[in-house]
Amino acid sequence: MACQIVLMGAEVKFYKIALNFIFSLTLFACNHDQSANKVNPKANEKKSPGVCVAEKILMAPNIVRGTVVNKGDPEEKSVVMLLGIENGSICTAAPIAKDVLVTAAHCVGDDPALLAAAFYPSLSCESGFNITKNTIRVSKISKHSGYDMNTAVADRKDDIALVFLKSNIPDGYPIYKIADPQLVNESNQMYLFGYGVTGEHRGGAGFLRKTEVDSSRYLIQQNDKKVRVDQADSSGFCMGDSGGPGMVRINNELQILGVNSYVQGKDGDICNKFGYQTLVKSYEEWIKFQMN
């Protein structure tokens, strides 16, 4: 079988849905199938015009990778969704300061006006999501200068970026510390959160999901500044989970070990072999410099 390596946010395909976005632009609901028909933008006009997406559009009738996090669940305010206004991408990010998120470099462009942070566990109308109320605009983007999108995906390094918000994160969202790999041992499970699809050629993006990875299934590669995750049992991350954190519990608190970067697997089942993360501790000095 052919083996592919795919970035986790840039490869997601979308249904276009006309929405009254706060920037008077277009937001897209996710679908990985290029042949999918366009959705009638007036389908949910009576319920909540232009500020959310119908759940039947977002949810796929497939096996779900991980457990859906619903409004009111303890993990509801764990991570943040990044919405690419221009290209319709969905990525994931995590707060490391009251107005700063860490994510993957390939998730962000160069124009802050084309990126928004959504603080809600779902894009669906049924969940109560309202894009005019539950998003914060971005003031600045800092991508690591070492990230080069013109090189092959597996050869790309420094896939990390900071997103600076125009206002503080809402109450209840944690500000995460960066985990020291030296403190990680066989007792440290990895906790993954993200808004991605449930698998290649499946839908389901726009819903926050959670899953756990046993310590025997991830490997810290300090020389490469990466974390490799064995996803052969169908638990892990997929397209749309880019930039989301791989977290471990240190001193009884969740800390960010890696940032989801890309997946490697056979064609048609690409998310079920290996996932690779950027090891965040390797960039701690860069992060401090950017934040100062």
HELIX and SHEET records of a PDB file:
HELIX    1   1 GLU A   55  LEU A   58  1                                   4    
HELIX    2   2 ALA A  105  CYS A  107  5                                   3    
HELIX    3   3 PRO A  112  LEU A  114  5                                   3    
HELIX    4   4 VAL A  153  ASP A  155  5                                   3    
HELIX    5   5 PRO A  181  LEU A  183  5                                   3    
HELIX    6   6 SER A  215  ARG A  217  5                                   3    
HELIX    7   7 GLN A  222  ASP A  224  5                                   3    
HELIX    8   8 VAL A  280  TYR A  283  5                                   4    
HELIX    9   9 GLU A  284  MET A  291  1                                   8    
SHEET    1   A 3 CYS A   3  LEU A   7  0                                        
SHEET    2   A 3 GLU A 253  LYS A 266 -1                                        
SHEET    3   A 3 LYS A 177  ILE A 178  1                                        
SHEET    1   B 6 CYS A   3  LEU A   7  0                                        
SHEET    2   B 6 GLU A 253  LYS A 266 -1                                        
SHEET    3   B 6 PRO A 245  ILE A 250 -1                                        
SHEET    4   B 6 MET A 190  GLY A 194 -1                                        
SHEET    5   B 6 ARG A 209  VAL A 213 -1                                        
SHEET    6   B 6 THR A  67  VAL A  68 -1                                        
SHEET    1   C 5 CYS A   3  LEU A   7  0                                        
SHEET    2   C 5 GLU A 253  LYS A 266 -1                                        
SHEET    3   C 5 PHE A 274  LEU A 279 -1                                        
SHEET    4   C 5 LYS A 226  ASP A 230 -1                                        
SHEET    5   C 5 TYR A 218  GLN A 221 -1                                        
SHEET    1   D 2 PHE A  14  ILE A  17  0                                        
SHEET    2   D 2 LEU A  27  CYS A  30 -1                                        
SHEET    1   E 7 VAL A  80  GLY A  84  0                                        
SHEET    2   E 7 ILE A  90  ALA A  97 -1                                        
SHEET    3   E 7 VAL A 100  THR A 103 -1                                        
SHEET    4   E 7 ALA A 161  LEU A 165 -1                                        
SHEET    5   E 7 THR A 135  LYS A 143 -1                                        
SHEET    6   E 7 LEU A 115  ALA A 118 -1                                        
SHEET    7   E 7 VAL A  80  GLY A  84 -1                                        
END                                                                             
